Amino acid sequence: MVVGMPRADAERNRKALIDAARRVFERDGYVAARITDIAEAAGVAHGSFYSHFPGKEEIFAAVLAEVSEEMLHPGPDIGPAIETARADDPVATIAAANLAYLRAYQRNARLMALLEQVAAVDESFRRIRLQRTEAFLARNARAIRRLQQAGLADPALDPDLAALALSTMVSRSAYAAFALGATRPVDAAELAETLTQLWVSGLRLPR
């Protein structure tokens, strides 16, 4: 909490700064984004920024933390669907999870592109990207193990390696479609359907 400021006000200002930083980073990119612009967009004094964040790197990390949470848990209706895959309908569950991920990625495509760029040159953001990736891989590996234990997925597959291959297929497809910009517009639902077919084939799930 900021010294001398009620907790509610301090939390409100911090949230306003993170929301404003997101808009500024999406508009200007990471390198060109300025703390003065973030403070102005948040409607707080320039000096107040440093009461919450030491610098641009830290507030960018805070923005990415919110985005990562949204993408790992994209909404109350779908949530981390793959983690709670039902044995009676794993294909529908995987399809829902893929679609939720792609839609969340599409909403956050500009920031995801920035993370790729910054992680290539900054070790701290490379670790952030790695942590995000590992969270997805661990979740999907757990789901694959459960499907194997239920006698639905190919038992010969290493669940960790299968999660790495299939999860990377989804994430890089999203990056190519929504962050890089594909040669033609890509519909998230159509891409999710294709990726789900590849998941099902890769795991040898019964339809």
N, C-alpha and C positions, 0 to 999 in steps of 0.2 A: 504494500500500500504506500502511496506517496505521502511523505511526512506532511502533516498539517491539513490533509484533505480527507473528507469522509470516504470510507471504503467504497460506497456506492458510486460517488462521483469519480473516484480514481478508476474504478473498473469500467465506468461508462466512457471515460476519456481514453482508456487503453483500447477498448473495443472500437471506438471511433477512429483511432489512429490506425488500427489494423485494417479496418474496412477502407479507409482512405488510402492506405499504402497499397492495398490490392488494386484499386482503381488507377493509381499513379504508375505502378509497375506494369500493369496491363497496357496502359497508354504509352508510356515512355521507355519501357524496358528497364532492366536492372541498372545498367551503367549510367544511363542518363537521368534516372529518377533522383530527385533531390529531397532532402529532409524538409526544407522550407516548403516545398510543394505539398508534401504529405501533411505537415502541420496545418497548412492553410486549408487543404481539402477536408481535414478533420474538424476544422473550426476551433483549434486550440492554439495557444501561444507557442511560438517556436521553442522557447525554453522548456515548455512542458513536455515536449517530445522526450527530452533526455531524462525526465523523471521516470519514464517508463522503459525506454530502450537506450542502450549505449550508442547505437549507431544504425546505419542502414542495413548492415548484415543481420543484426538481431531482429529487426522488424520484418525483414524478408523471411527469415526463418519462422517467425510467428505466423505470417500469412500462409506459408507452406504447411505448417502444422495443422491449420484449420482445413486446408484443402485436402490433405492426406486423410484426415478424420472423415471428411465428407465422402471421399472416394472409397475408403474401407467400409464405411457404414453409410451408404448412399441415401437411406431414407427409412422411415418407420414401416412402410408397406412392404419393402423388399429386404432392407437391411443386409447383413452379411449372409445372403441366402445360401451360398455354397457351404458355409460352415455348418448349417443346420439341414443339410441335404437329407430329404426323406427317402428311406429305402424303397418306398412304393412308387416314387416318381422322381428319380434323380435327374432325368433329362430336363424336365420342366424347371427344376430347381437351378440347374446349371445355366439354362437359358435365361432365367430371371436374373441371375447374378451377372452374367455377361452383359445383358442389356443395361442393368443398373450401372455397371462400371463404365460402359461406353458413354452413356448419357452424362455421367458425372465427369468423365474425361472431356467430353465435348464442351461442357459448361466451363471447364477450367483449362482449356487447351492452351491459351496464351501463357498462363503461369507454368504449365507443364513444360512448354517449350523453353521458357526462361530457366527452369530448373535444370534441364538438360545442358543448356549453354553454360550456366554458372558452375555446375558440378564438374564440368570438364576442366576448369581452371582453378577451382577453389576446393581444397581438401575438406573443409567443414561441410560444404554443401554436397560433396561427394558422399560423405558419411550419412547425411540426411537422406539422400536418394537411396543409399544402400539400406538404411533402416526401413524405409518405406517399402522397398522391394522385398526385404526379408519378412515383413509382416504379411504381405500377400502370399508369399511362398509358403510360410508356415501354416497359414489358414487353409490354403488349398491342399497342402500335403495331408493335413488332418482329415479333410473331407475325402480325399482319395483312399486313405487307410480305412476309413469307415465303410466306404463302398466296397473295398476288397474284403473286409471282414464280413460284410453282408452277402458275399458271393456274387457281386454285381460287376465289379471291375476286374480286369486282368490281374491275377495274383502274381504273375511273373514280373510285373512292372515294379521298379523301385519308386515308391511314392514321392520321395523328395525330388528325384530326377524328373519324374513325370510332371510334378508341379512346376518345376523350373521350365521345362519345355513348353507346357501348355499355357502357363501364366505369361511367359515371355511372348508367346505368339499373340496373346490378347493385347498385352500392353504395347508391343511394337506396332501392331495393327492400328491401335488407337492413335499412337504417335504419328504414324504415316498418314492416317486419314484426317486427323483433326488438328494436329500441331504443325506438321510440315505442309499440309494441304495437298490432297491427292489430285491427280490429273482430272478427275471428274468428281462431282459431289458424291459423298458417301452417306447413305442413310444408316443411322445407328441400328435400327431394328434389323435391317437386312444383313449388316455386318455381324450383328450378334447371332443371327440364325446360322450364318456360315461358320462362325467360330464354334458355335455349339455343336454343329455336325462334326467338326474336326475333333472337338473334345470327346464326343461320344465314340467316334471311330478309334481315337487314340487309346481310350480306356477300355474299348470293346464292351461298352454298356449295351444291355438289351433295350430295344425301343418298345 
